[in-house]
Amino acid sequence: MARRRRKLPQRLMAERMLVSVQTLQRLEAGDATVGLAVLASALHVFGMTQRLAELVAPDTDRTGISEDLARLPKTTHAVSSDELDF
């Protein structure tokens, strides 16, 4: 849709992405076998690389955050005076 909004022909888009028109067509069709590098290249052409960064940002990984929280100790103890010796 982004390519069509910009009135960018597939041939030109594929050239800018350094891929074949067929690969671009597979990407646009949602083919899951298209590599992440192809998607990243399309985002680069559109000036949208920040979107890829947001996908892999640790603070947006809800499952990873949940796993981290599950590994926290269930109880804590008060700091003893021996632990404060520095």
C-alpha angles and dihedrals in degrees: 000000000000091000093049093048088056091047089234114159116232092241093056093043091051091049091052090048091047091234135111122269087245091058091050090050090052090050092050091048090055096248105177092208092069108107125247090242089064091053090047090051091052091049089050092053090053094044090244102121089125088072090062091049089052091053093058099036110127093224091061094051100103094176092050091048090050090051091050091050091049090056094054115109114267092222135026133201133222116261111260122221089250090062091054094060107112 
